[in-house]
């Protein structure tokens, strides 16, 4: 699972899958399962930071589990 803030999501996924991102190159391929859009960078950053906490990851897992049903 990767949680990222990006203006250009398609390009960001391509960067990950091409091995350009050192921290994720051993976990290729990446597939987009879920995304959230925010009106400004500040709100998006707050949400990203929350999702990277243990509570936020639990909430995200519930969302993803519901998408798979």
C-alpha positions, -999 to +999 in steps of 0.1 A: +000+000+000+013+034-009-003+067+001+008+097-020+000+133-026+002+141-063-011+167-088-005+142-117-016+108-105-012+090-138+024+102-141+031+093-105+020+058-110+041+055-142+072+068-122+066+041-095+061+013-121+091+023-141+114+020-111+122+057-110+112+059-073+139+043-053+118+036-022+092+017-041+111+000-070+111-034-052+073-034-049+064-030-086+038-031-101+015-005-086-022-006-093-046+022-083-074+009-061-087+041-046-082+079-048-095+110-031-096+145-046-092+176-025-098+213-035-064+224-022-030+211-013-034+218+024-065+196+028-049+169+007-017+170+029-038+168+061-056+137+048-023+121+036-008+125+070-039+111+087-039+080+064-003+073+073-012+069+110-023+035+123-058+048+128-059+062+092-045+029+078-073+010+096-099+033+081-084+030+046-083-008+049-121-008+057-127+014+026-107-009+004-124-040+019-158-026+011-146-018-025-137-055-030-172-068-020 
